[in-house]
Amino acid sequence: MSTKKTSVLLLGDSPIMAAGLQQVLDAAARFAVVGFCASEADARDVVRQKPVEVMIMDVHGSVDNRLTLLREIKVDRPHVRVVVMADVLNAAETAEIVMAGADGLLDAAISPDALVAVLNLLDDGVKFVTSHSLWPTMMQALSLHEDRADDHGQNLTRRENDVFDLLRDGLTDREIAEVLTLSLWTVKHHVVNILRKLDMTSRREAVKNRSTVRLRESQHPDE
């Protein structure tokens, strides 16, 4: 009797590194690599088309595009667990990655055995995994996040507030688009921004917090 393996998608700039990761994970008992993507657009398509359960996201240089993809995945496919692997991150970047809903943040220099071990923890239901070497940066990021906490929820635009009201009532993105006469992709963009501003990792958090009062609009509302 075969045991179902957890499906893993790799996103990175280096095919050589991806090949190494695939070899490590395929040798593990619990994981099966279902693909490698070199761009955010390709990864977005694979996540929508295949039953991906874990994405390992390699980050080098600017993290902006990776953050956008991470936020989109956490809105559209909240069951997908995203583990970010990075070599150098500052506290601000680390805070953004955690606030965007990453399920793990690992040092790119992690050993193969340690990688499998932390992924096993994630697969067993641990909420967040990280490398010991990143703890100093993580603590700085936590401090930075706490400093910013009072600013969250105070800068939704008028249109974002409209979307947020319907989101809390449990409407889908398509239903919100119909009610507000917006395109589906415009609604998805607003939802991603709302969750980021409110420090929420999934739309389910918004539904659970239906008692939240309508938030003060920014000084420069957009449509």
N, C-alpha and C positions, 0 to 999 in steps of 0.2 A: 504494500500500500504506500503510495507516494504522498509525501507531505508538501503541501502548498508552500511555495517560497514567496517572500515579500519582494514585489517588483520594484526595481530601482532604476531611475533615469539619471544619467550623468550630463551635466552642463559645464562646459569648460572650453578654454581656448587651445588646449594642447591635446591632440589625439594620442600622443605618447603617454601623457599622464592618465588619460582616460583608459588606455589599454591596460596600464598598470592597475588602476582601480578595478577594472572589470575582472582582471585575473584574480585579484584579492577577494572580491565579493563572490565571484562564481565558485571559488574554492570553499567558501563558507557554506554552512548547512542551510542557512535561513534566507539567503538572498539570491536574486537572479536579476542581472542587468538586462533591461529591455531596450536600451538604446543609448546613444551618445549624441548630444547636440552641441554645435559650436556657436549657436546664436540664440538670443532670447526668443526670436520669432519661431524658430524651429522647435524649441522646448515648449513654447506655448501650444503649438499645434499637437505635439506628441501627448502632452498632458490631457488635451481635450479628446484625443482619439484612442488612447490606450489606458488600461487600468493601472496607472502609475500610483504607487503607494508611498514611495520615498523619492525625493529628488536631492541629489548631492550637487550643490551649486558652487563651482569654483569661482572665486573673486580675485581679480588682479586689477590694480589701478583704480579707475573711477567705479564707484559702486552704484551710481544712479540708475543705470539700465537694469541691473540685477534687482535693485530695490523695487522698481516699478513692476517687474515680473513677479517678485515675491508677493507684493500686495495684491496683484491680480489673482494669483493662484489661491491666496487665502480667502479671497472673496468668492471666486468661482468654484474652486475645488478645495474646500477647507479640510477635507480628509487627507489630503496629500501633505506629508510631513517633509519640510524643507530643511536640509542641513547645509549651512554655508561653510565652505572651507576657504581660508584666507591666510596669506603670509604676513601682511602688514596692515593693521587697521588702527585708526586713532579712536579715542573715546566717543567722539561724535558719530563716527561711522558705525561703531559697535552699537551705540544706543539706537540708531536708526534701524539697523538690522533686527535687533531684538523687538523694538516697537512695531516693526512691520509684520511680526508674527513668526519669525524663524523658530524652528523647533530645536535647532542646535547650531553652535558656532565652534568650529574646530580649527586648530592650527594646521596649516597645509603641510607642515613637517611631521604630522602625526604618523606613528608607525602603523604598518598594516594590521598587526594584532590589536593595537589600541583602537583603530578605526572600527574593526569588527566588533570589539567589545562595547563601544559606545553605541553603535547601531543596534546591537542586541538589546541594550538598555532601552533605547527608544522604541524598539519593536515590542518590548515587554510593558510599555505604557508609561515610561518615565516622560515627564512633560517637557524637559529641556536638558540637553546634553552639551557639555563644553570641555575644552582641554584645560588642564591645570595651568599651562603656560599663559593662558588668556585671562586668568582670574584678576590680575592687577588692572588690566584694561576694562574688564567687565565691571569691577567695582567703581572705576572712574565713570563708566557709562551710566551705572545706576545712579550715581550722584548727579550726573548731568541730567538724567531723566527726571529725577525728583525736583531739580531746580526749574525744569520746564513744565512740571505738572500743572501748576496754576494757570498756565496759558492755554491748556487744552480745552476745547469746547467753547472758546470765546471768539472764534474767528470763522464760523461757518457763514458762507454767503447766503443770500436770500433763497436762491435756488437749491442750495445744499440743504437748507432747513426744510424746504418743501419735500425734497427727496427723503430726508431723514424721518419726517413725520410718517410717510407712507411705508418706509422701511421698517419702522417700529411696529406698524400694524400688521406686518408679516407679508406684505405684497412682494411678489417677485420683481426682478428688474424689468421684465417685459410688461408686467401689469403697471408698474410705475411709469414706464415710457408711454403707455396708452393714456393713463390718467393725466399726465403732465404734457402730453403731445411733444415728446422728445424722442430722439433716436435711441435705440437700445444701447449703442456704444457710448452715447453721452451720459446715460444713466449709470452705466458701469463705471465711467470715469468719475462721476460724482460720488458713487458709493465708495470707491477706493479712497478718494480724498477725505470723505467723512470719517471712515474708520481710522485713517491715519491721524486726523486731527483730534479725534476723541480717544486715541490710544486704545482702540479695540482691535482684536485680531480676527474677528469673523462677524458676519452679519447676524449670527445667532445671538451675539452679545447685545446688539442693538434691540433685537426683539425681546430679550429678557429684561431690558431696562426700559420698558414702555412707560414707566412713571416719570422718566426724565423730562423735565420741563423744556419747552422750546428754548433753544439757545439763542443768546444775543447775536445779532447779525454783525458782520464786519462792517467797517466804515466804507468799504468799497464793494458792495454786493454786485455780483454779476448774474447774468441770466443763463 
